[in-house]
């Protein structure tokens, strides 16, 4: 039995999903080929430390910004600053 959500996908959504999957596949293929092209390059201890710290702090900043965006959205401050919303709906 098909899921009701899958049955409602339109043509545009299907095309978008296929394009995004193709972009993902091409990115993975490019990443693997770039990784294999650098096969002979050795990375020292300082390179590994820089890689680990860079990855950790990038994830930390990204998660922190997503948390701030989530809490800002939940607090209601975003609705008060919306210039396109009618004034009678801003305060309710």
Buried (B, 14 or more C-beta within 10 A) or exposed (E): EEEEEEEEEEEEEEEEEEEEEEEEEEEEEEEEEEEEEEEEEEEEEEEEEEEEEEEEEEEEEEEEEEEEEEEEEEEEEEEEEEEEEEEEEEEE
